[in-house]
Structures are given as structure tokens and as C-alpha cells.
Amino acid sequence: MYPQLSPHAKTLYAKLTAFVDEECLPAEVVYERQHAELSSRWMIPEIIETLKGKARKLGLWNLFMMERDVYHSGLNMVEYAVLSEVMGRSFLAPEACNCNAPDTGNMEVLAKYGNARQQAQWLNPLMEGSIRSTFLMTEPGVASSDATNIATSFRREGDEYVVNGRKWWSSGAMDPRCQVALVLGKVDSPVTAAAPRHRQHSILIVPMATPGVKVLRALSVFGFDDAPHGHAEVELAEVRVPVSNLILGEGDGFKIAQGRLGPGRIHHCMRAIGLSERVLALATMRALTRRAFGKEIARQGAVQRDLAQCRISVDQARLLVLHAAWRMDTNKGAKGAQQEIAMIKVVAPSAGQQVVDTAIQIHGGMGVCQDTILARAFAYMRSLRIADGPDDVHMRTVARYELKKAMEGATGPAADAWYRSGGEFAKENGQSRL
């Protein structure tokens, strides 16, 4: 089912598969025990650093990076997608390989758009795995699925920006190793106010130790706090950072964010597929070993139908994600694969949620307690249908591309009526566009 991999990618695939099976999966029990013994849930179990050291020695480090020559993994997007599925089978593997969100996206931003000083100060330690980071975008006060609503302000005063706003779902901000945030906000100026709405936002580097940055609380996902990584609500009150902390330029925030989110959605979706495979394996083994009404439940027609649908959904999702990755490889990045990326963000988490729900049903009461990974996996899959844009927004994107293809060059009464209606399309120079 996988595409043709280069010899380099095949070697990494074999090493990574063995590392996940022999090191990461067995370490999950150790991780939970060590975490329970710590004095705070926001402390790091020792085993994670042990795994990071082993991964680095195996060359399984920063596999995602395709932007910077000195760190380039030698993989294309399709090849990294295949490896992401392997990492997705264990909750520990992405961090063990320094391929965990949100750090991967932040590192890609700094590698692609950061200047030499920004890279030396923040990218290098992130690539070394010695610090963690967060991305502050979503806000409790606005509907953040429309990112033009983001209201955090950047007020210019001399050689500084003064940042004010409140963010939440700031993944990784609870981690004691988190030292820096990339913050999306709007420069408070007449120039920004007059700019097109997708040119009004910018991204600033804000060290977490800066006065005025306050982590207000940890947010739970269906009761899971995801410690010690966590998701935080963060207040930014009169936070002063130098103008040199601006990434790229004023008004470039959306350009940067989209460059960050495109690859990230490939990573998320393939990890979700890897977790789906693990869950499906649990479901099939449970069905084969539990008896009800005189026979194994695997022999019940309803159970067979559910398992078959899970296999179909997972394989369909995988092929669609690999197609989106191929489109990125052959169309110069995420911009040339926007419709496909939107499609996978709908399909993969939904398929994963279906698989986990089926596995819970087959496990019965055991499926909703702490004795399996299923409850945590369900929380992850369901929340992934909101993270990085909800299903509805991505469905809108897919539909708009279809309408655009149909309307390109369209003429006649129907097309004229559409343009006159003031809908999504505008006609300029004989061409239609979104």
C-alpha cells in the first residue's frame, strides 16, 4: 500500500518500526509509572530523555525537517508521511524522535522564515530537543476557526511591540521545558487596518519568561489533562518584545501560518492513522478472545461488519493522505495541495474516531476505563476534528475549490447571476477566483 520509498527512507522505516515496537511501546507503562511517582503532573518522566537519546543515536531525529540544509532529513513529504504513521502508533514516539507538535511546525516556521539571529536563539535549541515551544493562535473571545477574527494586538512603541491578548488551547505551554511562543496577532496601526483582511496579522516570537506572560490554567480534553505537555489558557498583558522578534514582516502572519499548517496536517493525519491501526488490532484481538451467546464475538455478523468498515475507512484515509503528500511534493508545497489537505483533515480524524468507537463497543466496559488506551485515543481523535481547523471549515474549502473549477471561464445567465449575487467569487479580467 505504501509508495516506492528511496533506499534512505527504507532504512529509516525499518529502524523506526523496530524502535517503536521494541522501545516506545514497552516504555509507555514505564512512562505512566514514573509520571505517577512525580510530585507534580507537570514534571517530565526520565524515560522520555532515555528514548530521545536512543532515537538520536539511531538517526531517528528531526525526520520532519525539509527546510534547512544543515538539518535536512533527506525525505520528501510522502516518505515522511509513511514514517509519521509508524510514530503515531505510540504516544511517546513523536517526542522521542523530536517530531512532536507544536514544535515541528514552529521549527519549520523558524527554518523557512526566521532570520539568522532568530534561528540561532530558538531554532537550534528546538532542533537539539533541549527546549519546547508553543503556538499561540486560538482565542476564547472570538470564533477562531475564522482566523481573521484573531484580536490579540501588537502595538508599536519605538523599537518594541507591546502585546495584549488572551489565548487558549496553547498546546505545550504547560510543559516546564516550554521557553518560547510564536504568537499570531494584529499590529495596531492605520496601515494594518486598511490592509486586506488576510494581510492584517503578524507573528511575533515571545519568550515565555517575558514579564506579562501568564499561564492562567490548564485545559482538559474530555477530562484528560495531557500532562506534562498540556494545553493552556495564556494571558498576554503589556508584554514587551523587540521589533526584531517579528517573523518575516508585518502582515505576513497568514502566509506563515498556512505554510506551517499544511505539513502539520499531513503529520497529524498520518499519526492518527497509525493510532487507528493500533486500536483496530486491539479490537480484533478482543473480538477473537471474548465469548458471548456461545461463540466468540468475532463470529457475530454485526461485529464482522464493523471491523470490515474500520479496515475500509483506515485504508481509504491512508491513501488520501499519501495523495495529499504527493501533491505537496509535486506542486511546490502546501499551496498547491490546499484542497487535498482540507480533505484529509476531515477524513482521517473521522475515520480514526469511527475505529476507536468500534473498539470501545467491542471492549464493552473495559473500553471506557483506564485499563486500555481507548478512552484517551477517543479524546484525541474527537478533538483532532476541531484542532487545526474544524471539519466544517475544511469542508467549505473543499467545496469552494470544486465551485471554482466549475466556474472558471463560465459564462451565461447562471454565471452572471452568481457574480451579481455578491457570493464567494469575483470576476476580474475574465477570470473567476475565490
Secondary structure, DSSP 8 states (H G I E B T S, - for coil): ------HHHHHHHHHHHHHIIIIIHHHHHHHHHHHHHSSSTTS--HHHHHHHHHHHHTT-SSTT--S-GGG--S--HHHHHHHHHHHHTSSSHHHHTT--TTHHHHHHHHHHH--HHHIIIIIHHHHHTSSEEEEE---TTS-TTSGGG---EEEEETTEEEEEEEEEEEETTTSTTEEEEEEEEEE-SHHHHHS-GGGSEEEEEEETTSTTEEEEEEE-BTTB--TTT-EEEEEEEEEEEEGGGB-S-TT-HHHHHHHHHHHHHHHHHHHHHHHHHHHHHHHHHHHHH-EETTEEGGGSHHHHHHHHHHHHHHHHHHHHHHHHHHHHHHTTSGGGGHHHHHHHHHHHHHHHHHHHHHHHHHHGGGGGSTTSSHHHHHHHHHHHTTTTS-HHHHHHHHHHHHHHHHHTT--SHHHHHHHHTT-S-EEETTEEE-
